[in-house]
Amino acid sequence: MTGLTFSGDGLLQRFSNQLGELGARAPVALARALNHTGAKAKTAVIRSLVIQTGLKRSTIVRAVKVQGARHGNEQFKARNTDRLTYTLTTTGGDISLKFFEPKETKAGVSAAPRGRRQLFHGTFTKGGRFPNRKGPVMGGHVFTNVSMGHAWRGKVRLENSGVYIPDEMLQGATAAAFDRIMGSELEARVTHEIGLLMSMPGL
């Protein structure tokens, strides 16, 4: 499992005076701020991963999971179950070319991993003879005939894209988007959450 994580440890130092006034409510303010800002960062990460991988947004949404910040305070009573981090995680291996809009031609299948359409020579998604090909067959995946002499004997190899969502999440515009939003918007949200809690009567 791979992830992008932002910790609230630095916020404890920067807002030590205000958080000190909140006492047991301090983790509540930090957890709320982390989760609110993290939700914005998640939206940006998903948007960037769609562009970076060439996958559909629905696929990326299913792949990205959230482990949000939490506070263990019941009615703001201190507990030891605080988790003052916000993490986006994902798993998965080499993505099949099936998920990159494959289109079969006589020379092979064209697909668009990372948003760049290219021809994969000798591959196929359909069965039968040209021009009366039928399919896609075998679940719509892209295959190469690896039979001896390339005559059809039913021996095929599944072709993947070389795109790994966990790798893409940790690099390029995607990682930068996460860091940018968490770094630029979190402090303002902490201030907001502290103000809300300080204004709540009877606490």
Protein Blocks (a to p, Z undefined) as FASTA:
>chain_A
ZZddddfklmmmmmmmmmmmnmmmmmmmmmmmmmmmmmmmmmmmmmmmmmmnopafklmm
mmpccdddddfbehhiacfkbccbdddddedddddfklnopacdfkbccddehhiacdde
hiafbecjdfkbgcdeehlpacddfbehhiaehiacdddehiafklmmmgcjllmmmmmm
mmmmmmmmmmmmmmmmmmpghZZ
